[in-house]
Amino acid sequence: MNPSQVTGPDTTGPDGARPDGVPAPLGNGLKVRHLTMMGLGSAIGAGLFLGTGVGIAKAGPAVLISYLIAGLIVISVMRMLGEMGAAVPASGSFSEYARIGIGEWAGFTMGWLY
């Protein structure tokens, strides 16, 4: 039996397979929330490209260098948060890591700022 011909109630197990071992067919179709997110992502992406183009036209390649530096800082911060999360698992946001690593005032400040 072809898996695309399998119909009936969805009785899939935790691994996504049906009791007879045939994998469940994937659903197709876009819902309103999918289209909304696609539209939002397209608008944000177009705005970033236009904003970058205007900045490059006015300031030159220094904008690209500043984007590169900002990107490296973001990557570094995310890697540091990942390392702290693996070394000291704590319940809460990253303000908890600021509290543990720097002090109560840093955790309080990070909690209010973010």
NORRA-V996944 format. One record per pair of residues at least 24 apart in sequence whose C-alpha atoms are under 10 Angstrom apart, sorted by the first residue. I is the first residue (numbers start at 1). J is the second residue. D is the distance in Angstrom with one decimal. If there is no record, write none. Layout:
I_J_D ; I_J_D
This chain:
none
